Amino acid sequence: MAEYFDLVCSEVDGPELEFWLKTAAETDGPILELGCGTGRVLIPLLQRGFDIAGIDTSPYMVERCHAKCRKKGLTAIVHSQSMQELELPNKYGLIILASCGLGLLITDQDVQLTLARVIKHLRPGSLFVFEIEPIPILPRDNDKRWSGRWYRGPNDVIVASRRIINYDPDTHVWENLTIFEKFANGRLIETEANDRTGRYYSVNEVIGFLTRVGFVEIHASHWLTEEPPREDSKVITFRCRRPN
């Protein structure tokens, strides 16, 4: 999965990179990225001189992040922690959570616990910026068919994926079973199954979570813009602040 993810989403660029650079420039303190993975956001910010660290629970993702940093002459600080268990000695001027990572928490309790950890680790007046996938406007049926993609990596290695999804419209919880397959010289050399569960949230639900743990100046927008969320918004960006 880590190898496939790195081929699909190597590092942010274009409008997404511009958004995170602009966001990072708003702080004069250190930055923390939750769920930094292989360094898709962390590395471009580190390259541009920002003081940024990360947390992640996957040793495979983290090792790829460190390997890419070594090739670029960079040193990344990545802590092995989950969002719910965040406990670091530092206070941050900005905490970010990209790639809709909050949606991997499927209970209200886990969301509230994570947000409470985040606000604890922010300096007074500092920002938390993150993304969610909103509840689909149109009912989303379970897809009984497998769908897949493949990518060619270094040395003509091919990494392929096929997945099938279950979705509960009552709880807005989804379950994604993905089979990863790695081929070299036309032969299958490795197979991995990944069962991932997540949840879609409404804007009002997220505002409620943020308000209850004490965040202020809560603002939701269409992804990478200052525009209000639209009916067709597939990703919504939230900005909020710890009180002074």
N, C-alpha and C positions, 0 to 999 in steps of 0.2 A: 504493500500500500504506500509506504513512504517513497519508494522509487517511482511509482506511478504518479503520485501527487507531485513529486518534484518535476516530472516531465510535463505535466499538465499546467501547473501553477508555479513556475520557477520563481519569478520575482515580479512585483508589481511594476507597471510602467504606465505611460500615458496619463489619462485623467485620474486614474486611481492613485498613481504615484504623486501627482500634483496635489490631490486632496490630502494625503497623509503628510506630505511635506509642509503644506500650509497649516495643517493642524498641529504638527510638531513645532512649527515656528512660533506658535502662540504661547509657548511655555519657556521659562528660563531654568527649569528644573529637570531632573532626570526623568526618563520615560520608561514605562513598563508595558510590555505587550503580553497579554494573556493568550495562551494557546498559540505560541509563535511558530510551532511546526518546524519546517525546514528553512525558515528565515525569509519567507516571501515578502513580508513588510519590514521586518527587523533589519535585514542586511542592507537594503537600499537606504534606510535612514542612518544606519551605522556608517555607511560609506560617505555620507554627506556631513558627517561630523556630529551627529546627535548622540547624546549620552543615553543609550537605550539598552535595556536588558529584557529578558523574556522568561516566561515559564511554560512548561509543557510536560505532559505525562508520558509521551512516547520516546523511549531511548533511541529508536530508529530515526525518527524525525530529527531529534536533537543532534545525533551524530552527523547527519547530512548537513545540518545547519553549520556545525563546527567545521566540517570538511570544506564547505564552500567558502567559509570565512578564511580558512588557512590559505586557500588558493588566491584570495584577494588581499592577503596580508592584514587581515582584520582579526580581532579577538572578540568573540561574543560571550556574554555572561548569560547563561540560561539555567534557571533553577528547575529541578525536577519536582514540580508541585501541580496539584489540580487547582482549579479556580476556587472550589469550595473550601480548600485547605490553605489558601494563600496566607503565608506568614513569613514576612521578610522584615529585616531591621530598618529598611529605608522608607522614607516618605517620598512620593513622586509628584512631579508637577503636571504629569499627564499619564493616564492609563488608557490603553486602547485594546479593543477586542474586535478584530476583523473577521471576515469570512463567516459571519452569522454564527459565531461560536456559542452565543448564549442559547441558541436553539438546541444544543446538545444536552441541556438541562431540562428534564421532563416534569419535574415537580415544583410546585410553588415554593416549597421549603428550600430546595437547592438554589433556586433563583434568588430568594431572599438572603440566604446565607452567603452566596457569592457577592451580591451587591453590598452586603454589610462588610465583607472583607475588603472590597474595593474601596469603599469610602473611608475605611480605617487607614488605608495605605496612601491616601491622597493628602497633599498639603492643603491647608485651608485656602479656599478659593480656586482650587485646581480642577481640571476637567477630566471627565470620563467620556470617551467617545467609542461607540460600538454599533454593530449592525444586527438586524434581525430579518428573518423571512416572515412576513405577515401571514395571517390565516388566509388561505386562498378564497377569493371572492366567489368563484364558481366551485361547486362541489367537485372534489377530486376523487375519482373512483380508483380502486386498487387496480394496478396494472398487472394482469396475469401473464404478460409476456416479458421475456428477458430482453433487455436492450444493452448494447455494448459499444465500446470504443477501443482503439488501440493506438499506441505511439511507438515510434522508433527512437531508441536511445543510443548511447555511445556503443561503438563496436557492433553496430547492426543488431543489437539486442532489441527485441520487441516485447513491450509490456502491454497486455490487454486486460480489459475489465468487462464484466457483464453483471447486470444487477436486476433485481426485482424488488418492488416496493409494496408494502402494506400501509394503508392510511386509515385511521379511525376518525371520521368527521365529527364524532361526538366529543372526543377528548383532544382532537387536533394533534395526536401523537402519530408519528410515522416510524416505520421500521424499514431499513434498507439493507438487504443482503447483497453484498458484492463479492464476486469471485475474481481474484486477480491471477493472471497466468503470465509467466515469463518464458520467452522462447529465445534460443540461441542456435544459430545454424540450422534453423528449421525444426528444432526439437524442443519439446516442452521440458523445461528444467526445474520449474518451481511453481507451486500453486498455493494460494492463500485465500481463506474465506474471512470476510470481515462483516460482522453483524452490528450495525449502528442504529441507534434509536435516538429520535429527537422530537421536537414539538414546535408547532407554529404558535406565535403569540399575536394578539391584537395590540394596536398602539395603546389603547386605554389600559390594557392589562399591564403593559410595561411601565406606563406612567404611574400606575398604582404601586407597582413594586418599588420604583425609584423614590416615590414620595414617602413611602412608609419607612425607608431606611435613612431619609433625611436629605436626599439630593434636591437641589433647587435649580432654577433656570433651565428647566427640561424642555428640549426642543427636538421635534421629530421632523425629518425631511426625506424627500425622495433621494435615492442613493446618489451620492457625490454631488449633490446640488443643495441650494438653499430653499428650493421649492417645497411646499407642503406635500405630504404623501398623496399619491394618486391611487385610483382604484386599480390601475395596472402595475403598481409598484411591486416588483418582485423582491426588492431589498429596501429596507428603511434604515436610515442612519439616525442615531440618537446622540445628542450632546447634552450633558448635564454637569453640574458643578457641585463640589462640596462647599457648604457655606463657609464664609470667612470666620 
